[in-house]
């Protein structure tokens, strides 16, 4: 089943990816949310966060995969996203197995 394909900017897609990273261990912390907010414009965050809260994990992964295919990321942009993902994962000083698994899934989508 295909979800409605969002037409996100690169930054909006990054927000969505980081939100999924924050949720990977089933507990989104204020530290994680504040880190994500610090990287973006508040209006973009609010728009994407609202959409994110309505999606299941499968819908989220499908949206990310579809959106990544529409974007043309440079190696530098991919490195920046990966660095920000790691920062979200390690916000609680620990990377769980679920977070490691999600990291591999998104890594495959980005490359």
N, CA, C and O atoms as CSV, one atom per row, in Angstrom:
chain,resi,resn,atom,element,x,y,z
A,1,UNK,N,N,0.828,-1.172,0.000
A,1,UNK,CA,C,0.000,0.000,0.000
A,1,UNK,C,C,0.879,1.244,0.000
A,1,UNK,O,O,1.725,1.409,0.879
A,2,UNK,N,N,0.692,2.077,-0.937
A,2,UNK,CA,C,1.485,3.306,-1.053
A,2,UNK,C,C,0.861,4.406,-0.208
A,2,UNK,O,O,-0.357,4.585,-0.185
A,3,UNK,N,N,1.718,5.133,0.479
A,3,UNK,CA,C,1.246,6.290,1.227
A,3,UNK,C,C,1.234,7.483,0.296
A,3,UNK,O,O,1.807,7.433,-0.793
A,4,UNK,N,N,0.586,8.555,0.717
A,4,UNK,CA,C,0.650,9.788,-0.065
A,4,UNK,C,C,2.079,10.285,-0.028
A,4,UNK,O,O,2.652,10.481,1.044
A,5,UNK,N,N,2.641,10.484,-1.181
A,5,UNK,CA,C,4.032,10.905,-1.294
A,5,UNK,C,C,4.171,12.369,-0.882
A,5,UNK,O,O,3.600,13.252,-1.521
A,6,UNK,N,N,4.921,12.623,0.175
A,6,UNK,CA,C,5.120,14.021,0.570
A,6,UNK,C,C,6.089,14.709,-0.387
A,6,UNK,O,O,6.951,14.067,-0.987
A,7,UNK,N,N,5.938,15.994,-0.515
A,7,UNK,CA,C,6.891,16.765,-1.316
A,7,UNK,C,C,7.688,17.643,-0.356
A,7,UNK,O,O,7.459,18.846,-0.235
A,8,UNK,N,N,8.626,16.997,0.318
A,8,UNK,CA,C,9.438,17.664,1.324
A,8,UNK,C,C,10.691,18.264,0.710
A,8,UNK,O,O,11.198,17.804,-0.313
A,9,UNK,N,N,11.169,19.300,1.369
A,9,UNK,CA,C,12.497,19.810,1.048
A,9,UNK,C,C,13.510,18.861,1.691
A,9,UNK,O,O,13.136,17.984,2.470
A,10,UNK,N,N,14.756,19.034,1.372
A,10,UNK,CA,C,15.790,18.200,1.989
A,10,UNK,C,C,15.797,18.366,3.506
A,10,UNK,O,O,15.968,17.390,4.237
A,11,UNK,N,N,15.615,19.583,3.975
A,11,UNK,CA,C,15.635,19.846,5.418
A,11,UNK,C,C,14.427,19.216,6.093
A,11,UNK,O,O,14.550,18.676,7.193
A,12,UNK,N,N,13.264,19.275,5.455
A,12,UNK,CA,C,12.076,18.647,6.026
A,12,UNK,C,C,12.245,17.132,6.093
A,12,UNK,O,O,11.834,16.504,7.070
A,13,UNK,N,N,12.838,16.551,5.076
A,13,UNK,CA,C,13.107,15.113,5.091
A,13,UNK,C,C,14.069,14.771,6.225
A,13,UNK,O,O,13.892,13.764,6.911
A,14,UNK,N,N,15.072,15.599,6.419
A,14,UNK,CA,C,16.016,15.353,7.512
A,14,UNK,C,C,15.309,15.414,8.862
A,14,UNK,O,O,15.585,14.591,9.735
A,15,UNK,N,N,14.411,16.365,9.049
A,15,UNK,CA,C,13.645,16.454,10.295
A,15,UNK,C,C,12.888,15.151,10.522
A,15,UNK,O,O,12.903,14.600,11.622
A,16,UNK,N,N,12.234,14.668,9.488
A,16,UNK,CA,C,11.435,13.445,9.589
A,16,UNK,C,C,12.329,12.249,9.941
A,16,UNK,O,O,11.974,11.431,10.790
A,17,UNK,N,N,13.481,12.156,9.287
A,17,UNK,CA,C,14.430,11.074,9.580
A,17,UNK,C,C,14.874,11.155,11.044
A,17,UNK,O,O,14.900,10.143,11.744
A,18,UNK,N,N,15.218,12.342,11.496
A,18,UNK,CA,C,15.685,12.505,12.875
A,18,UNK,C,C,14.586,12.193,13.887
A,18,UNK,O,O,14.866,11.647,14.954
A,19,UNK,N,N,13.354,12.530,13.565
A,19,UNK,CA,C,12.238,12.176,14.455
A,19,UNK,C,C,12.079,10.659,14.547
A,19,UNK,O,O,11.830,10.120,15.625
A,20,UNK,N,N,12.222,9.986,13.429
A,20,UNK,CA,C,12.136,8.525,13.454
A,20,UNK,C,C,13.296,7.950,14.268
A,20,UNK,O,O,13.117,6.973,14.996
A,21,UNK,N,N,14.458,8.536,14.152
A,21,UNK,CA,C,15.611,8.099,14.949
A,21,UNK,C,C,15.330,8.282,16.437
A,21,UNK,O,O,15.663,7.417,17.247
A,22,UNK,N,N,14.722,9.401,16.794
A,22,UNK,CA,C,14.401,9.665,18.198
A,22,UNK,C,C,13.406,8.645,18.736
A,22,UNK,O,O,13.461,8.275,19.909
A,23,UNK,N,N,12.513,8.199,17.893
A,23,UNK,CA,C,11.464,7.262,18.316
A,23,UNK,C,C,11.918,5.798,18.264
A,23,UNK,O,O,11.206,4.919,18.749
A,24,UNK,N,N,13.067,5.533,17.695
A,24,UNK,CA,C,13.512,4.152,17.467
A,24,UNK,C,C,13.540,3.309,18.734
A,24,UNK,O,O,13.207,2.124,18.691
A,25,UNK,N,N,13.928,3.893,19.849
A,25,UNK,CA,C,13.990,3.134,21.098
A,25,UNK,C,C,12.699,3.267,21.917
A,25,UNK,O,O,12.670,2.949,23.105
A,26,UNK,N,N,11.641,3.740,21.265
A,26,UNK,CA,C,10.293,3.847,21.837
A,26,UNK,C,C,10.143,4.945,22.879
A,26,UNK,O,O,9.102,5.039,23.529
A,27,UNK,N,N,11.157,5.770,23.050
A,27,UNK,CA,C,11.023,6.877,23.993
A,27,UNK,C,C,11.693,8.119,23.416
A,27,UNK,O,O,12.918,8.203,23.334
A,28,UNK,N,N,10.871,9.070,23.024
A,28,UNK,CA,C,11.367,10.335,22.497
A,28,UNK,C,C,11.592,11.265,23.686
A,28,UNK,O,O,10.657,11.586,24.421
A,29,UNK,N,N,12.832,11.692,23.866
A,29,UNK,CA,C,13.155,12.542,25.012
A,29,UNK,C,C,13.188,14.012,24.612
A,29,UNK,O,O,13.289,14.353,23.434
A,30,UNK,N,N,13.100,14.858,25.608
A,30,UNK,CA,C,13.207,16.302,25.381
A,30,UNK,C,C,14.567,16.652,24.802
A,30,UNK,O,O,14.674,17.551,23.967
A,31,UNK,N,N,15.605,15.953,25.236
A,31,UNK,CA,C,16.954,16.204,24.725
A,31,UNK,C,C,16.992,15.948,23.222
A,31,UNK,O,O,17.559,16.738,22.467
A,32,UNK,N,N,16.389,14.845,22.792
A,32,UNK,CA,C,16.359,14.522,21.364
A,32,UNK,C,C,15.556,15.564,20.585
A,32,UNK,O,O,15.998,16.042,19.541
A,33,UNK,N,N,14.383,15.910,21.095
A,33,UNK,CA,C,13.550,16.911,20.409
A,33,UNK,C,C,14.255,18.267,20.345
A,33,UNK,O,O,14.219,18.938,19.314
A,34,UNK,N,N,14.886,18.664,21.428
A,34,UNK,CA,C,15.598,19.944,21.436
A,34,UNK,C,C,16.769,19.948,20.459
A,34,UNK,O,O,17.043,20.964,19.821
A,35,UNK,N,N,17.463,18.814,20.340
A,35,UNK,CA,C,18.558,18.721,19.370
A,35,UNK,C,C,18.016,18.907,17.953
A,35,UNK,O,O,18.575,19.669,17.165
A,36,UNK,N,N,16.929,18.210,17.633
A,36,UNK,CA,C,16.338,18.308,16.292
A,36,UNK,C,C,15.877,19.738,16.034
A,36,UNK,O,O,16.142,20.293,14.968
A,37,UNK,N,N,15.199,20.328,16.991
A,37,UNK,CA,C,14.723,21.708,16.836
A,37,UNK,C,C,15.872,22.679,16.626
A,37,UNK,O,O,15.721,23.669,15.910
A,38,UNK,N,N,17.017,22.411,17.242
A,38,UNK,CA,C,18.162,23.315,17.111
A,38,UNK,C,C,18.755,23.304,15.702
A,38,UNK,O,O,19.498,24.213,15.331
A,39,UNK,N,N,18.432,22.296,14.934
A,39,UNK,CA,C,18.983,22.138,13.591
A,39,UNK,C,C,18.093,22.716,12.498
A,39,UNK,O,O,18.487,22.752,11.333
A,40,UNK,N,N,16.880,23.174,12.870
A,40,UNK,CA,C,15.902,23.549,11.845
A,40,UNK,C,C,15.111,24.800,12.223
A,40,UNK,O,O,15.209,25.316,13.337
A,41,UNK,N,N,14.326,25.263,11.257
A,41,UNK,CA,C,13.392,26.366,11.475
A,41,UNK,C,C,12.156,25.812,12.189
A,41,UNK,O,O,11.666,24.738,11.838
A,42,UNK,N,N,11.660,26.529,13.174
A,42,UNK,CA,C,10.549,26.056,13.999
A,42,UNK,C,C,9.303,25.723,13.191
A,42,UNK,O,O,8.643,24.720,13.466
A,43,UNK,N,N,8.969,26.538,12.204
A,43,UNK,CA,C,7.758,26.260,11.421
A,43,UNK,C,C,7.885,24.945,10.653
A,43,UNK,O,O,6.918,24.191,10.544
A,44,UNK,N,N,9.061,24.675,10.129
A,44,UNK,CA,C,9.280,23.397,9.435
A,44,UNK,C,C,9.159,22.235,10.405
A,44,UNK,O,O,8.534,21.222,10.093
A,45,UNK,N,N,9.756,22.381,11.583
A,45,UNK,CA,C,9.680,21.322,12.579
A,45,UNK,C,C,8.228,21.030,12.945
A,45,UNK,O,O,7.817,19.870,12.963
A,46,UNK,N,N,7.457,22.063,13.233
A,46,UNK,CA,C,6.061,21.881,13.650
A,46,UNK,C,C,5.251,21.151,12.581
A,46,UNK,O,O,4.472,20.250,12.893
A,47,UNK,N,N,5.436,21.541,11.326
A,47,UNK,CA,C,4.715,20.910,10.208
A,47,UNK,C,C,5.063,19.424,10.103
A,47,UNK,O,O,4.176,18.577,10.003
A,48,UNK,N,N,6.346,19.121,10.126
A,48,UNK,CA,C,6.800,17.730,9.962
A,48,UNK,C,C,6.455,16.903,11.198
A,48,UNK,O,O,6.066,15.742,11.074
A,49,UNK,N,N,6.591,17.482,12.375
A,49,UNK,CA,C,6.290,16.759,13.617
A,49,UNK,C,C,4.819,16.342,13.660
A,49,UNK,O,O,4.494,15.227,14.068
A,50,UNK,N,N,3.949,17.233,13.241
A,50,UNK,CA,C,2.518,16.911,13.208
A,50,UNK,C,C,2.266,15.725,12.274
A,50,UNK,O,O,1.535,14.798,12.625
A,51,UNK,N,N,2.865,15.757,11.102
A,51,UNK,CA,C,2.705,14.650,10.152
A,51,UNK,C,C,3.307,13.367,10.712
A,51,UNK,O,O,2.712,12.296,10.595
A,52,UNK,N,N,4.479,13.474,11.316
A,52,UNK,CA,C,5.178,12.317,11.872
A,52,UNK,C,C,4.316,11.601,12.922
A,52,UNK,O,O,4.262,10.372,12.953
A,53,UNK,N,N,3.652,12.369,13.768
A,53,UNK,CA,C,2.842,11.781,14.835
A,53,UNK,C,C,1.671,10.969,14.295
A,53,UNK,O,O,1.164,10.086,14.986
A,54,UNK,N,N,1.239,11.251,13.082
A,54,UNK,CA,C,0.101,10.545,12.482
A,54,UNK,C,C,0.513,9.276,11.734
A,54,UNK,O,O,-0.349,8.483,11.357
A,55,UNK,N,N,1.804,9.072,11.515
A,55,UNK,CA,C,2.279,7.947,10.708
A,55,UNK,C,C,2.719,6.761,11.563
A,55,UNK,O,O,3.218,6.921,12.677
A,56,UNK,N,N,2.518,5.565,11.006
A,56,UNK,CA,C,3.070,4.362,11.625
A,56,UNK,C,C,4.536,4.264,11.232
A,56,UNK,O,O,5.003,5.011,10.371
A,57,UNK,N,N,5.252,3.355,11.854
A,57,UNK,CA,C,6.671,3.178,11.515
A,57,UNK,C,C,6.837,2.748,10.058
A,57,UNK,O,O,7.741,3.222,9.370
A,58,UNK,N,N,5.968,1.855,9.587
A,58,UNK,CA,C,6.050,1.410,8.195
A,58,UNK,C,C,5.779,2.553,7.223
A,58,UNK,O,O,6.467,2.690,6.211
A,59,UNK,N,N,4.776,3.374,7.530
A,59,UNK,CA,C,4.498,4.536,6.691
A,59,UNK,C,C,5.692,5.490,6.686
A,59,UNK,O,O,6.059,6.039,5.647
A,60,UNK,N,N,6.283,5.676,7.846
A,60,UNK,CA,C,7.430,6.574,7.962
A,60,UNK,C,C,8.589,6.088,7.093
A,60,UNK,O,O,9.198,6.874,6.366
A,61,UNK,N,N,8.888,4.808,7.170
A,61,UNK,CA,C,9.995,4.262,6.374
A,61,UNK,C,C,9.705,4.371,4.875
A,61,UNK,O,O,10.597,4.671,4.082
A,62,UNK,N,N,8.459,4.127,4.501
A,62,UNK,CA,C,8.097,4.233,3.093
A,62,UNK,C,C,8.212,5.683,2.607
A,62,UNK,O,O,8.711,5.939,1.511
A,63,UNK,N,N,7.753,6.612,3.422
A,63,UNK,CA,C,7.857,8.032,3.051
A,63,UNK,C,C,9.317,8.458,2.913
A,63,UNK,O,O,9.680,9.174,1.980
A,64,UNK,N,N,10.143,8.012,3.847
A,64,UNK,CA,C,11.565,8.355,3.781
A,64,UNK,C,C,12.179,7.787,2.519
A,64,UNK,O,O,12.881,8.494,1.796
A,65,UNK,N,N,11.922,6.511,2.246
A,65,UNK,CA,C,12.495,5.876,1.053
A,65,UNK,C,C,12.052,6.590,-0.218
A,65,UNK,O,O,12.874,6.866,-1.092
A,66,UNK,N,N,10.771,6.888,-0.326
A,66,UNK,CA,C,10.254,7.581,-1.512
A,66,UNK,C,C,10.866,8.975,-1.647
A,66,UNK,O,O,11.232,9.394,-2.745
A,67,UNK,N,N,10.974,9.682,-0.539
A,67,UNK,CA,C,11.497,11.054,-0.576
A,67,UNK,C,C,12.986,11.103,-0.879
A,67,UNK,O,O,13.446,11.985,-1.604
A,68,UNK,N,N,13.736,10.165,-0.331
A,68,UNK,CA,C,15.180,10.118,-0.599
A,68,UNK,C,C,15.426,9.924,-2.089
A,68,UNK,O,O,16.357,10.500,-2.652
A,69,UNK,N,N,14.593,9.115,-2.721
A,69,UNK,CA,C,14.756,8.860,-4.160
A,69,UNK,C,C,14.490,10.108,-4.994
A,69,UNK,O,O,14.994,10.224,-6.112
A,70,UNK,N,N,13.704,11.042,-4.461
A,70,UNK,CA,C,13.408,12.280,-5.189
A,70,UNK,C,C,14.499,13.335,-5.007
A,70,UNK,O,O,14.597,14.277,-5.793
A,71,UNK,N,N,15.300,13.176,-3.987
A,71,UNK,CA,C,16.337,14.167,-3.687
A,71,UNK,C,C,17.661,13.749,-4.321
A,71,UNK,O,O,17.895,12.575,-4.607
A,72,UNK,N,N,18.503,14.730,-4.528
A,72,UNK,CA,C,19.837,14.466,-5.053
A,72,UNK,C,C,20.846,14.917,-4.003
A,72,UNK,O,O,21.314,16.055,-4.018
A,73,UNK,N,N,21.171,14.003,-3.094
A,73,UNK,CA,C,22.062,14.335,-1.993
A,73,UNK,C,C,23.522,14.225,-2.399
A,73,UNK,O,O,23.929,13.283,-3.078
A,74,UNK,N,N,24.292,15.203,-1.971
A,74,UNK,CA,C,25.740,15.150,-2.158
A,74,UNK,C,C,26.317,14.296,-1.025
A,74,UNK,O,O,25.664,14.100,0.000
A,75,UNK,N,N,27.524,13.796,-1.207
A,75,UNK,CA,C,28.149,13.031,-0.122
A,75,UNK,C,C,28.245,13.853,1.177
A,75,UNK,O,O,28.098,13.306,2.270
A,76,UNK,N,N,28.487,15.141,1.055
A,76,UNK,CA,C,28.571,16.008,2.235
A,76,UNK,C,C,27.223,16.077,2.955
A,76,UNK,O,O,27.177,16.034,4.184
A,77,UNK,N,N,26.132,16.184,2.204
A,77,UNK,CA,C,24.798,16.241,2.807
A,77,UNK,C,C,24.453,14.919,3.503
A,77,UNK,O,O,23.856,14.922,4.580
A,78,UNK,N,N,24.819,13.818,2.903
A,78,UNK,CA,C,24.567,12.508,3.508
A,78,UNK,C,C,25.359,12.376,4.799
A,78,UNK,O,O,24.846,11.871,5.798
A,79,UNK,N,N,26.601,12.826,4.782
A,79,UNK,CA,C,27.432,12.779,5.986
A,79,UNK,C,C,26.817,13.623,7.101
A,79,UNK,O,O,26.836,13.225,8.266
A,80,UNK,N,N,26.276,14.779,6.750
A,80,UNK,CA,C,25.641,15.639,7.744
A,80,UNK,C,C,24.413,14.967,8.354
A,80,UNK,O,O,24.213,15.014,9.568
A,81,UNK,N,N,23.601,14.346,7.517
A,81,UNK,CA,C,22.420,13.636,8.023
A,81,UNK,C,C,22.856,12.500,8.950
A,81,UNK,O,O,22.308,12.339,10.040
A,82,UNK,N,N,23.834,11.721,8.518
A,82,UNK,CA,C,24.316,10.595,9.326
A,82,UNK,C,C,24.874,11.084,10.668
A,82,UNK,O,O,24.642,10.455,11.700
A,83,UNK,N,N,25.597,12.188,10.657
A,83,UNK,CA,C,26.144,12.754,11.895
A,83,UNK,C,C,25.021,13.172,12.833
A,83,UNK,O,O,25.081,12.914,14.035
A,84,UNK,N,N,24.001,13.816,12.286
A,84,UNK,CA,C,22.859,14.231,13.103
A,84,UNK,C,C,22.078,13.025,13.625
A,84,UNK,O,O,21.584,13.046,14.753
A,85,UNK,N,N,21.967,11.989,12.818
A,85,UNK,CA,C,21.310,10.766,13.271
A,85,UNK,C,C,22.043,10.189,14.480
A,85,UNK,O,O,21.422,9.826,15.478
A,86,UNK,N,N,23.352,10.110,14.380
A,86,UNK,CA,C,24.170,9.567,15.485
A,86,UNK,C,C,23.986,10.416,16.746
A,86,UNK,O,O,23.924,9.883,17.854
A,87,UNK,N,N,23.899,11.729,16.575
A,87,UNK,CA,C,23.702,12.612,17.727
A,87,UNK,C,C,22.371,12.321,18.414
A,87,UNK,O,O,22.286,12.328,19.642
A,88,UNK,N,N,21.345,12.066,17.629
A,88,UNK,CA,C,20.042,11.719,18.205
A,88,UNK,C,C,20.123,10.357,18.892
A,88,UNK,O,O,19.640,10.196,20.013
A,89,UNK,N,N,20.728,9.385,18.229
A,89,UNK,CA,C,20.845,8.053,18.814
A,89,UNK,C,C,21.597,8.086,20.144
A,89,UNK,O,O,21.216,7.399,21.092
A,90,UNK,N,N,22.660,8.881,20.211
A,90,UNK,CA,C,23.490,8.914,21.410
A,90,UNK,C,C,23.087,10.010,22.395
A,90,UNK,O,O,23.834,10.296,23.331
A,91,UNK,N,N,21.930,10.622,22.203
A,91,UNK,CA,C,21.462,11.660,23.125
A,91,UNK,C,C,21.329,11.120,24.544
A,91,UNK,O,O,21.512,11.850,25.518
A,92,UNK,N,N,21.008,9.829,24.648
A,92,UNK,CA,C,20.899,9.201,25.971
A,92,UNK,C,C,22.171,8.432,26.330
A,92,UNK,O,O,22.170,7.612,27.248
A,93,UNK,N,N,23.245,8.701,25.606
A,93,UNK,CA,C,24.581,8.107,25.850
A,93,UNK,C,C,24.664,6.616,25.545
A,93,UNK,O,O,25.609,5.946,25.961
A,94,UNK,N,N,23.670,6.092,24.814
A,94,UNK,CA,C,23.618,4.662,24.528
A,94,UNK,C,C,22.876,4.448,23.223
A,94,UNK,O,O,21.857,5.092,22.971
A,95,UNK,N,N,23.385,3.542,22.388
A,95,UNK,CA,C,22.710,3.215,21.131
A,95,UNK,C,C,22.150,1.804,21.246
A,95,UNK,O,O,22.898,0.827,21.305
A,96,UNK,N,N,20.825,1.713,21.275
A,96,UNK,CA,C,20.164,0.415,21.437
A,96,UNK,C,C,20.232,-0.396,20.141
A,96,UNK,O,O,20.596,0.117,19.083
A,97,UNK,N,N,19.877,-1.662,20.255
A,97,UNK,CA,C,19.863,-2.531,19.073
A,97,UNK,C,C,18.838,-2.038,18.056
A,97,UNK,O,O,19.081,-2.121,16.852
A,98,UNK,N,N,17.695,-1.527,18.517
A,98,UNK,CA,C,16.678,-1.001,17.608
A,98,UNK,C,C,17.219,0.206,16.857
A,98,UNK,O,O,16.961,0.371,15.665
A,99,UNK,N,N,17.969,1.043,17.555
A,99,UNK,CA,C,18.563,2.214,16.909
A,99,UNK,C,C,19.621,1.797,15.886
A,99,UNK,O,O,19.709,2.381,14.806
A,100,UNK,N,N,20.410,0.800,16.224
A,100,UNK,CA,C,21.409,0.290,15.275
A,100,UNK,C,C,20.740,-0.257,14.023
A,100,UNK,O,O,21.212,-0.030,12.910
A,101,UNK,N,N,19.643,-0.974,14.208
A,101,UNK,CA,C,18.905,-1.537,13.085
A,101,UNK,C,C,18.337,-0.435,12.189
A,101,UNK,O,O,18.454,-0.500,10.965
A,102,UNK,N,N,17.724,0.574,12.802
A,102,UNK,CA,C,17.187,1.694,12.039
A,102,UNK,C,C,18.298,2.441,11.313
A,102,UNK,O,O,18.114,2.890,10.181
A,103,UNK,N,N,19.441,2.573,11.959
A,103,UNK,CA,C,20.592,3.229,11.332
A,103,UNK,C,C,20.980,2.509,10.039
A,103,UNK,O,O,21.252,3.157,9.029
A,104,UNK,N,N,21.006,1.193,10.065
A,104,UNK,CA,C,21.342,0.409,8.861
A,104,UNK,C,C,20.276,0.564,7.777
A,104,UNK,O,O,20.605,0.672,6.596
A,105,UNK,N,N,19.004,0.574,8.171
A,105,UNK,CA,C,17.914,0.720,7.200
A,105,UNK,C,C,18.022,2.069,6.485
A,105,UNK,O,O,17.975,2.131,5.256
A,106,UNK,N,N,18.165,3.130,7.250
A,106,UNK,CA,C,18.242,4.471,6.649
A,106,UNK,C,C,19.531,4.630,5.863
A,106,UNK,O,O,19.548,5.294,4.827
A,107,UNK,N,N,20.590,4.038,6.336
A,107,UNK,CA,C,21.866,4.060,5.608
A,107,UNK,C,C,21.671,3.465,4.210
A,107,UNK,O,O,22.166,4.014,3.226
A,108,UNK,N,N,20.960,2.357,4.126
A,108,UNK,CA,C,20.695,1.730,2.821
A,108,UNK,C,C,19.841,2.627,1.935
A,108,UNK,O,O,20.014,2.641,0.716
A,109,UNK,N,N,18.939,3.362,2.526
A,109,UNK,CA,C,18.102,4.272,1.737
A,109,UNK,C,C,18.901,5.456,1.200
A,109,UNK,O,O,18.690,5.893,0.068
A,110,UNK,N,N,19.808,5.967,2.008
A,110,UNK,CA,C,20.576,7.143,1.621
A,110,UNK,C,C,21.626,6.845,0.552
A,110,UNK,O,O,21.962,7.717,-0.250
A,111,UNK,N,N,22.139,5.627,0.540
A,111,UNK,CA,C,23.202,5.297,-0.410
A,111,UNK,C,C,22.678,4.478,-1.511
A,111,UNK,O,O,23.429,4.102,-2.411
